């Protein structure tokens, strides 16, 4: 099978991709949005890690406060769909406590957390004698980490990781590598599906000699750069022009080659050769 004229006409120089300010701005905003989604996981993970570290330290060398006063705060609750009753699941209090004479005595206040239901009598409090501001209520110090503290931050990572995969998948890194060292190929289209309402065209094609088919998604109202089928090809087949990256992946080009920074003469030569 002789080489298609379009392969001969395609320039072999490194080709840059066309980047508009709007596209660059959209990519930056998309990346920032994906990174912001890591915030809840990092916050929850850091909070759980700090609580676990304080709990371990107080178990090892914490001392009981000389006296604890009243607690003022609020609790979050879970409402039963059947009975309508609310069950407190965690509380945050402002605790007043007094240091031992060994640490200089005196009244202190600190924010403390208590997992589980509301308490009516203030439990004992333990603090770090080297840093009395590090304090925890005894029921909170004695309990183990809950599954939500252990696995919650990991589950929250799924959304930002999926967002990053989407951001990378909508990028043009592979096409940029293919255009930097052009290796054009022609390939028959195995399947073309127009997805509505997004009006995107999904192309499935397999260059001759490839063991697997490749997929390229074109934007709204875009069509592939069709070329004359080579001699011996089936009459009902449509062939397109694609660029192969150094890793072997092939990327179908659209009819206008809008992503490639080509001269007007190069575009005209490619279009003319496509059906020569």
TIPA-721341 format. One record per residue (C-alpha): residue number from 1; residue in one letter; z, y negated, x. Coordinates in Angstrom, 2 decimals, always signed. Layout:
N
+--------+-------+---------+---------+---------+
: drendo : marro :      c3 :      c2 :      c1 :
+--------+-------+---------+---------+---------+
:    NUM :     A :       Z :       Y :       X :
...
+--------+-------+---------+---------+---------+
END
This chain:
276
+--------+-------+---------+---------+---------+
: drendo : marro :      c3 :      c2 :      c1 :
+--------+-------+---------+---------+---------+
:      1 :     X :   +0.00 :   +0.00 :   +0.00 :
:      2 :     X :   -1.10 :   -3.27 :   +1.59 :
:      3 :     X :   +1.27 :   -6.24 :   +1.82 :
:      4 :     X :   +1.23 :   -8.58 :   -1.17 :
:      5 :     X :   -0.36 :  -11.99 :   -0.36 :
:      6 :     X :   +2.81 :  -13.71 :   -1.57 :
:      7 :     X :   +4.79 :  -12.02 :   +1.21 :
:      8 :     X :   +2.37 :  -13.45 :   +3.78 :
:      9 :     X :   +2.52 :  -16.92 :   +2.24 :
:     10 :     X :   +6.31 :  -17.07 :   +2.06 :
:     11 :     X :   +7.75 :  -19.20 :   +4.91 :
:     12 :     X :   +9.86 :  -17.42 :   +7.50 :
:     13 :     X :  +11.82 :  -20.46 :   +8.64 :
:     14 :     X :  +15.51 :  -20.79 :   +7.71 :
:     15 :     X :  +15.68 :  -22.25 :   +4.20 :
:     16 :     X :  +18.66 :  -24.20 :   +2.93 :
:     17 :     X :  +19.82 :  -24.13 :   -0.67 :
:     18 :     X :  +19.48 :  -27.15 :   -2.92 :
:     19 :     X :  +22.91 :  -28.54 :   -3.79 :
:     20 :     X :  +23.40 :  -31.32 :   -6.31 :
:     21 :     X :  +26.53 :  -33.49 :   -6.49 :
:     22 :     X :  +27.23 :  -32.11 :   -9.96 :
:     23 :     X :  +27.13 :  -28.52 :   -8.72 :
:     24 :     X :  +29.29 :  -29.30 :   -5.69 :
:     25 :     X :  +31.81 :  -31.08 :   -7.92 :
:     26 :     X :  +31.83 :  -28.18 :  -10.37 :
:     27 :     X :  +32.45 :  -25.64 :   -7.60 :
:     28 :     X :  +35.34 :  -27.69 :   -6.21 :
:     29 :     X :  +36.91 :  -28.15 :   -9.65 :
:     30 :     X :  +36.51 :  -24.43 :  -10.37 :
:     31 :     X :  +38.21 :  -23.48 :   -7.10 :
:     32 :     X :  +41.08 :  -25.90 :   -7.70 :
:     33 :     X :  +41.53 :  -24.48 :  -11.21 :
:     34 :     X :  +41.68 :  -20.92 :   -9.84 :
:     35 :     X :  +44.22 :  -21.91 :   -7.18 :
:     36 :     X :  +46.41 :  -23.67 :   -9.75 :
:     37 :     X :  +46.62 :  -20.42 :  -11.71 :
:     38 :     X :  +48.59 :  -18.96 :   -8.77 :
:     39 :     X :  +51.39 :  -21.47 :   -9.51 :
:     40 :     X :  +53.30 :  -19.48 :  -12.19 :
:     41 :     X :  +53.22 :  -16.29 :  -10.10 :
:     42 :     X :  +54.38 :  -18.09 :   -6.95 :
:     43 :     X :  +57.11 :  -19.92 :   -8.85 :
:     44 :     X :  +58.39 :  -16.77 :  -10.56 :
:     45 :     X :  +58.16 :  -14.74 :   -7.35 :
:     46 :     X :  +60.00 :  -17.39 :   -5.29 :
:     47 :     X :  +62.68 :  -17.73 :   -7.94 :
:     48 :     X :  +63.21 :  -13.95 :   -8.10 :
:     49 :     X :  +63.27 :  -13.68 :   -4.30 :
:     50 :     X :  +65.82 :  -16.50 :   -3.95 :
:     51 :     X :  +68.06 :  -14.92 :   -6.61 :
:     52 :     X :  +67.85 :  -11.51 :   -4.94 :
:     53 :     X :  +68.65 :  -13.01 :   -1.52 :
:     54 :     X :  +71.64 :  -14.93 :   -2.90 :
:     55 :     X :  +72.87 :  -11.86 :   -4.76 :
:     56 :     X :  +72.72 :   -9.76 :   -1.58 :
:     57 :     X :  +74.48 :  -12.44 :   +0.50 :
:     58 :     X :  +77.30 :  -12.89 :   -2.01 :
:     59 :     X :  +77.83 :   -9.14 :   -2.30 :
:     60 :     X :  +78.24 :   -8.97 :   +1.49 :
:     61 :     X :  +80.46 :  -11.98 :   +2.24 :
:     62 :     X :  +80.90 :  -14.03 :   -0.94 :
:     63 :     X :  +84.35 :  -15.15 :   -2.08 :
:     64 :     X :  +85.67 :  -15.72 :   -5.58 :
:     65 :     X :  +86.16 :  -19.30 :   -6.69 :
:     66 :     X :  +89.79 :  -20.42 :   -7.05 :
:     67 :     X :  +89.10 :  -21.36 :  -10.65 :
:     68 :     X :  +86.16 :  -21.75 :  -13.03 :
:     69 :     X :  +85.90 :  -24.22 :  -15.86 :
:     70 :     X :  +83.73 :  -24.47 :  -18.94 :
:     71 :     X :  +79.98 :  -23.93 :  -18.86 :
:     72 :     X :  +77.48 :  -26.10 :  -20.66 :
:     73 :     X :  +73.86 :  -25.00 :  -21.12 :
:     74 :     X :  +71.31 :  -23.28 :  -23.29 :
:     75 :     X :  +69.96 :  -19.79 :  -23.87 :
:     76 :     X :  +66.52 :  -18.42 :  -24.61 :
:     77 :     X :  +66.29 :  -15.84 :  -27.38 :
:     78 :     X :  +64.04 :  -13.11 :  -28.72 :
:     79 :     X :  +63.41 :  -13.14 :  -32.47 :
:     80 :     X :  +63.16 :   -9.84 :  -34.35 :
:     81 :     X :  +60.09 :   -9.64 :  -36.57 :
:     82 :     X :  +61.86 :   -7.27 :  -38.95 :
:     83 :     X :  +65.27 :   -8.89 :  -39.43 :
:     84 :     X :  +64.51 :  -12.43 :  -38.27 :
:     85 :     X :  +67.64 :  -12.46 :  -36.12 :
:     86 :     X :  +67.62 :  -13.94 :  -32.62 :
:     87 :     X :  +69.01 :  -12.15 :  -29.57 :
:     88 :     X :  +69.81 :  -14.23 :  -26.47 :
:     89 :     X :  +68.08 :  -12.80 :  -23.40 :
:     90 :     X :  +69.00 :  -15.31 :  -20.68 :
:     91 :     X :  +71.09 :  -18.44 :  -20.29 :
:     92 :     X :  +71.17 :  -21.38 :  -17.89 :
:     93 :     X :  +74.46 :  -23.21 :  -17.48 :
:     94 :     X :  +76.03 :  -26.06 :  -15.59 :
:     95 :     X :  +79.11 :  -24.41 :  -14.07 :
:     96 :     X :  +82.25 :  -26.23 :  -12.96 :
:     97 :     X :  +84.27 :  -24.37 :  -10.32 :
:     98 :     X :  +86.94 :  -25.06 :   -7.70 :
:     99 :     X :  +86.83 :  -24.02 :   -4.05 :
:    100 :     X :  +89.60 :  -22.17 :   -2.28 :
:    101 :     X :  +91.86 :  -24.11 :   +0.08 :
:    102 :     X :  +90.15 :  -22.32 :   +2.98 :
:    103 :     X :  +86.93 :  -24.18 :   +2.13 :
:    104 :     X :  +88.70 :  -27.48 :   +1.52 :
:    105 :     X :  +89.35 :  -27.11 :   -2.20 :
:    106 :     X :  +87.89 :  -29.56 :   -4.65 :
:    107 :     X :  +85.80 :  -29.41 :   -7.78 :
:    108 :     X :  +82.09 :  -28.51 :   -7.65 :
:    109 :     X :  +79.27 :  -28.18 :  -10.16 :
:    110 :     X :  +76.15 :  -26.04 :   -9.89 :
:    111 :     X :  +73.32 :  -24.68 :  -12.02 :
:    112 :     X :  +73.74 :  -20.94 :  -12.63 :
:    113 :     X :  +71.73 :  -18.33 :  -14.51 :
:    114 :     X :  +73.07 :  -15.46 :  -16.59 :
:    115 :     X :  +70.83 :  -12.63 :  -17.72 :
:    116 :     X :  +71.60 :  -11.09 :  -21.08 :
:    117 :     X :  +73.53 :  -12.42 :  -24.06 :
:    118 :     X :  +75.67 :  -15.53 :  -24.44 :
:    119 :     X :  +79.25 :  -15.34 :  -23.15 :
:    120 :     X :  +82.20 :  -17.15 :  -24.69 :
:    121 :     X :  +84.64 :  -16.84 :  -21.79 :
:    122 :     X :  +83.54 :  -18.11 :  -18.39 :
:    123 :     X :  +83.18 :  -15.19 :  -15.96 :
:    124 :     X :  +84.42 :  -15.37 :  -12.39 :
:    125 :     X :  +82.16 :  -17.13 :   -9.94 :
:    126 :     X :  +81.46 :  -16.19 :   -6.33 :
:    127 :     X :  +80.17 :  -18.56 :   -3.67 :
:    128 :     X :  +79.14 :  -18.51 :   -0.03 :
:    129 :     X :  +82.04 :  -19.83 :   +2.10 :
:    130 :     X :  +79.53 :  -21.18 :   +4.63 :
:    131 :     X :  +77.69 :  -23.06 :   +1.87 :
:    132 :     X :  +79.80 :  -23.37 :   -1.31 :
:    133 :     X :  +76.82 :  -24.76 :   -3.26 :
:    134 :     X :  +75.35 :  -21.24 :   -3.23 :
:    135 :     X :  +77.20 :  -19.81 :   -6.23 :
:    136 :     X :  +76.60 :  -17.08 :   -8.80 :
:    137 :     X :  +78.51 :  -15.70 :  -11.77 :
:    138 :     X :  +79.97 :  -12.25 :  -11.16 :
:    139 :     X :  +77.95 :  -10.42 :  -13.90 :
:    140 :     X :  +74.80 :  -11.91 :  -12.40 :
:    141 :     X :  +75.87 :  -10.95 :   -8.87 :
:    142 :     X :  +76.63 :   -7.34 :   -9.87 :
:    143 :     X :  +73.41 :   -6.56 :  -11.73 :
:    144 :     X :  +70.18 :   -5.22 :  -10.24 :
:    145 :     X :  +66.82 :   -6.97 :  -10.46 :
:    146 :     X :  +65.05 :   -6.43 :  -13.78 :
:    147 :     X :  +61.54 :   -5.02 :  -14.06 :
:    148 :     X :  +60.26 :   -8.45 :  -15.09 :
:    149 :     X :  +61.61 :   -9.97 :  -11.87 :
:    150 :     X :  +60.06 :   -7.19 :   -9.81 :
:    151 :     X :  +56.70 :   -6.81 :  -11.55 :
:    152 :     X :  +56.28 :  -10.08 :  -13.43 :
:    153 :     X :  +54.90 :  -12.06 :  -10.45 :
:    154 :     X :  +52.46 :   -9.23 :   -9.72 :
:    155 :     X :  +51.17 :   -9.17 :  -13.30 :
:    156 :     X :  +50.77 :  -12.95 :  -13.23 :
:    157 :     X :  +48.52 :  -12.56 :  -10.17 :
:    158 :     X :  +45.89 :  -10.70 :  -12.21 :
:    159 :     X :  +44.60 :  -13.82 :  -13.97 :
:    160 :     X :  +44.09 :  -16.00 :  -10.85 :
:    161 :     X :  +42.58 :  -13.06 :   -8.95 :
:    162 :     X :  +40.11 :  -12.49 :  -11.79 :
:    163 :     X :  +39.36 :  -16.22 :  -11.75 :
:    164 :     X :  +38.64 :  -16.12 :   -8.01 :
:    165 :     X :  +36.34 :  -13.13 :   -8.47 :
:    166 :     X :  +34.49 :  -15.06 :  -11.20 :
:    167 :     X :  +34.27 :  -18.14 :   -8.96 :
:    168 :     X :  +32.88 :  -16.10 :   -6.09 :
:    169 :     X :  +30.49 :  -14.21 :   -8.37 :
:    170 :     X :  +29.02 :  -17.45 :   -9.69 :
:    171 :     X :  +28.49 :  -18.76 :   -6.17 :
:    172 :     X :  +25.35 :  -18.46 :   -4.06 :
:    173 :     X :  +26.73 :  -17.12 :   -0.79 :
:    174 :     X :  +24.51 :  -14.04 :   -0.80 :
:    175 :     X :  +21.38 :  -16.02 :   -1.63 :
:    176 :     X :  +22.24 :  -18.53 :   +1.11 :
:    177 :     X :  +22.41 :  -15.73 :   +3.69 :
:    178 :     X :  +19.12 :  -14.32 :   +2.42 :
:    179 :     X :  +17.40 :  -17.71 :   +2.59 :
:    180 :     X :  +18.72 :  -18.40 :   +6.09 :
:    181 :     X :  +16.65 :  -15.48 :   +7.40 :
:    182 :     X :  +13.92 :  -14.97 :   +4.76 :
:    183 :     X :  +12.84 :  -11.41 :   +4.12 :
:    184 :     X :  +10.79 :  -11.54 :   +0.89 :
:    185 :     X :  +10.11 :   -8.37 :   -1.09 :
:    186 :     X :   +8.29 :   -7.59 :   -4.32 :
:    187 :     X :   +9.85 :   -5.25 :   -6.84 :
:    188 :     X :   +9.14 :   -3.88 :  -10.33 :
:    189 :     X :  +11.38 :   -5.05 :  -13.15 :
:    190 :     X :  +13.25 :   -2.11 :  -14.64 :
:    191 :     X :  +15.07 :   -4.07 :  -17.32 :
:    192 :     X :  +15.18 :   -7.66 :  -18.58 :
:    193 :     X :  +17.79 :   -8.70 :  -21.15 :
:    194 :     X :  +18.10 :  -12.18 :  -22.61 :
:    195 :     X :  +21.76 :  -12.77 :  -23.44 :
:    196 :     X :  +22.47 :  -15.15 :  -26.30 :
:    197 :     X :  +23.96 :  -17.64 :  -27.06 :
:    198 :     X :  +24.32 :  -18.33 :  -23.31 :
:    199 :     X :  +20.52 :  -17.90 :  -23.02 :
:    200 :     X :  +20.82 :  -16.18 :  -19.65 :
:    201 :     X :  +18.34 :  -13.61 :  -18.42 :
:    202 :     X :  +19.72 :  -10.52 :  -16.69 :
:    203 :     X :  +17.14 :   -8.79 :  -14.48 :
:    204 :     X :  +17.43 :   -5.29 :  -13.13 :
:    205 :     X :  +14.90 :   -4.46 :  -10.41 :
:    206 :     X :  +14.45 :   -1.97 :   -7.58 :
:    207 :     X :  +12.35 :   -2.82 :   -4.48 :
:    208 :     X :  +10.24 :   +0.09 :   -3.19 :
:    209 :     X :  +12.31 :   +2.35 :   -0.95 :
:    210 :     X :  +15.69 :   +1.22 :   -2.26 :
:    211 :     X :  +18.08 :   +3.87 :   -3.54 :
:    212 :     X :  +19.77 :   +1.51 :   -5.99 :
:    213 :     X :  +18.68 :   -1.22 :   -8.34 :
:    214 :     X :  +19.82 :   -4.82 :   -8.00 :
:    215 :     X :  +20.79 :   -7.29 :  -10.70 :
:    216 :     X :  +20.19 :  -11.05 :  -10.79 :
:    217 :     X :  +21.18 :  -13.34 :  -13.63 :
:    218 :     X :  +18.99 :  -16.40 :  -14.23 :
:    219 :     X :  +20.15 :  -19.51 :  -16.06 :
:    220 :     X :  +19.12 :  -20.83 :  -19.47 :
:    221 :     X :  +15.35 :  -20.98 :  -20.01 :
:    222 :     X :  +14.68 :  -19.64 :  -16.49 :
:    223 :     X :  +12.08 :  -16.94 :  -15.85 :
:    224 :     X :  +11.55 :  -14.76 :  -12.77 :
:    225 :     X :   +8.82 :  -15.53 :  -10.24 :
:    226 :     X :   +6.31 :  -12.90 :  -11.34 :
:    227 :     X :   +3.70 :  -11.63 :   -8.87 :
:    228 :     X :   +0.58 :   -9.51 :   -9.16 :
:    229 :     X :   +1.53 :   -5.82 :   -9.18 :
:    230 :     X :   +0.32 :   -4.00 :   -6.05 :
:    231 :     X :   -2.54 :   -1.56 :   -6.24 :
:    232 :     X :   -1.49 :   +1.74 :   -7.74 :
:    233 :     X :   +1.37 :   +0.27 :   -9.79 :
:    234 :     X :   +1.77 :   +1.22 :  -13.43 :
:    235 :     X :   -0.14 :   -1.10 :  -15.74 :
:    236 :     X :   +2.87 :   -1.81 :  -17.95 :
:    237 :     X :   +5.08 :   -2.87 :  -15.04 :
:    238 :     X :   +5.96 :   -6.46 :  -14.21 :
:    239 :     X :   +6.77 :   -7.30 :  -10.59 :
:    240 :     X :   +8.85 :  -10.16 :   -9.23 :
:    241 :     X :   +9.54 :  -11.82 :   -5.91 :
:    242 :     X :  +12.98 :  -11.45 :   -4.35 :
:    243 :     X :  +14.74 :  -12.27 :   -1.09 :
:    244 :     X :  +16.65 :   -9.58 :   +0.74 :
:    245 :     X :  +19.88 :  -10.53 :   +2.51 :
:    246 :     X :  +20.85 :   -9.10 :   +5.92 :
:    247 :     X :  +23.28 :   -6.78 :   +4.10 :
:    248 :     X :  +20.43 :   -5.26 :   +2.06 :
:    249 :     X :  +21.16 :   -6.95 :   -1.25 :
:    250 :     X :  +18.08 :   -8.41 :   -2.96 :
:    251 :     X :  +18.08 :  -11.60 :   -5.06 :
:    252 :     X :  +15.31 :  -12.28 :   -7.58 :
:    253 :     X :  +13.84 :  -15.79 :   -7.44 :
:    254 :     X :  +13.22 :  -17.93 :  -10.49 :
:    255 :     X :   +9.71 :  -19.20 :  -11.23 :
:    256 :     X :  +10.49 :  -22.70 :   -9.97 :
:    257 :     X :  +12.43 :  -21.51 :   -6.89 :
:    258 :     X :  +14.86 :  -24.28 :   -7.78 :
:    259 :     X :  +17.63 :  -23.08 :   -5.46 :
:    260 :     X :  +15.44 :  -23.11 :   -2.35 :
:    261 :     X :  +14.85 :  -26.27 :   -0.34 :
:    262 :     X :  +11.08 :  -25.84 :   +0.02 :
:    263 :     X :   +8.39 :  -28.44 :   +0.52 :
:    264 :     X :   +5.87 :  -29.09 :   -2.25 :
:    265 :     X :   +3.16 :  -27.48 :   -0.09 :
:    266 :     X :   +5.25 :  -24.33 :   +0.43 :
:    267 :     X :   +5.97 :  -24.00 :   -3.29 :
:    268 :     X :   +2.31 :  -24.43 :   -4.15 :
:    269 :     X :   +1.25 :  -21.86 :   -1.54 :
:    270 :     X :   +3.76 :  -19.30 :   -2.89 :
:    271 :     X :   +2.68 :  -19.82 :   -6.52 :
:    272 :     X :   -0.98 :  -19.52 :   -5.57 :
:    273 :     X :   -0.40 :  -16.36 :   -3.54 :
:    274 :     X :   +1.72 :  -14.77 :   -6.28 :
:    275 :     X :   -1.44 :  -13.83 :   -8.26 :
:    276 :     X :   -3.98 :  -13.82 :   -5.46 :
+--------+-------+---------+---------+---------+
END
